[in-house]
Amino acid sequence: MDSFIFAINAVLPIVITVGLGYILKKIRFMSADFAKQANKLCFRVFLPVMLFLNVYKIDNIGSIEPGYIIYTVVAVLVLFIAAFPIVTLVTKKRECRGVLCQAAFRSNYALIGIPLAESLFGEAGVAAASVLSAVVIVMFNILAVICLSVYRKGKPSIKKILLDILKNPLIISIALGIVVLLIRPYTDFRISGITPIYKVLANISSLATPMALLVLGAQFEFSTIKALRREIIWGIAMRCLMVPILGLGTAYLLFKGEFTGAEFAALTAVFTTPLAVSSVAMAQEMDGDVKLAGQLVIWTTLISALTTFVASFLLKSAGVF
């Protein structure tokens, strides 16, 4: 029951904030042009700063075993590869295929992952999830660039894909976070004479989630549900059913005696959380179907409360937590 309460508490603020964005659009406080520009601002400024700080604040790197990290990398790659034939069969719309691919491998780990791991396994869960975040968030963004580029209009170019990866603000911010993390023992700007820089970054970071969710609500249209019904159903099925079963089920069957409860908490955060909010901004930047991305974020967010509860309940019943 605690897991269910956590899942509800994690989902409700997201849903309410999205609903507020929708209301602001309806009363004309947020126009379509404003929402589009705000989405770019989130993608290029707010979200990168948030991810930079998430990486910079990681502690206890040396105490983490790499086994569950390697498993996560392999599992995400398998899900990514398996998504291509599935989305090709599901829809003929090229702009929808890249967005659907994201639903197969990209979770909302940056926003919900670490709090969920803490709820499931305390400080040890936070430590495992924090270290994993530096790996999986980079992976999510690199793979998202690849799948969106493959289904972009025109012939995909390896050179163009590589340039898009190198220019991706989210990837750049994580790379910078890793660099600064490595020199943190010598210059920790959270407590040194340059603390104001950290405070400014923290203030900007705090804008990322609410602004991204408000924009998502402002871009949401109920009228698109019917036209995208098939894609939405398949996206939900992949994110909320197939991914948790394959990702967590395989980990339990093969490594239940090797992975700790804290590591399973981190894996639960990777494989049961909904589609990343940032997938909407990236879809907009790379000519994907923004409406489908928004629909999938909202519906997978709602359904993931049940998915998270079921997964954590089963793992707790099995003695993992």
C-alpha positions, 0 to 999 in steps of 0.5 A: 500500500505504501508503494501505491500511495507513493505512486499516487503522490508522484503522479497527482502533482504532475497531472494537476500541473498539466491540467493547469496548463490546459486551463491556462491555454483555454482562458488564453493565458498561454498561446500556442506560440508561447507554449512552443517557445517555452518548450524550447526554453525548457529543452535548451536551458531549464532541463539541461541545468536540472540534469547538470545538478542531478549529476553534480550532486551524486554521492558515494560513487565508489561504493556502487557495484557495476552489475546492475548498471551493465544490466540496465544498459543492455536491457535499454539497448535491447528495448531500443532495438526491438522498438523499430520493427514494432513501430514500423508495424504499428503506424505508417506515419514517420513522424509518429514512429520516432516518438513511439520508439521513445516510449519503449526505452525512455522513462521519466527517470530524471523527475521520478526515478530517484524519489521512487527509489528512495521510497522503495529502499531509503538512502541506499536506493537513492545512492544506487539510483543517483549513480545510475542516472548519470548513465541512463539519462545520457543513454535515453537522450542519445538513443532518442536522437537516433530514433527521431533522426531515423524517422525524420523527413529525408534520408538519415545521415550518420554524420547528421545523427552524430552532430545532433547527439553532440549538440543535444543540450541535455547530453552536453549538460550531463557531460559537464556535470560529470566533469565538474563532479570529478573535480568536486573534491577540489572545488565544491561550489555548493559550499565555497566562495562561489556558492551564488553560482550554485544558488542561481543554477538551483533556482533555474533548475527548479523551473524545469519540471513545472514549466515543462508540465504547464507547456505540456498541458497547453499543447494537449488536445483531446481532439487528437486522441481519436486520430492517434488512438492506435499509436497511443494504445501501443505506446501505453502498452509498451511503456506500462506493460511490456517494458516493466515485464521484460526489464524487471522480470528478466532482472529478477529471473536472472539476477535475484541472488546478485542484485541488492534491494537498493539496486532493484529499487533503481531498476524499478525506477527505470522500467516502471516510470512513465515516458519522459516529459522531456520527450515532448520538447525533443520531439518538437526540436526534431520534427516528431509528432509533438501531439502524440508525444504529449498524449503518451506522457500524460496517459503513461503517467496516469497508468504508471501509478498502477504499474509501479504499485504492482511491480513494487508489490510483487518484488516486496512479496518476493522478499527483494525489498 
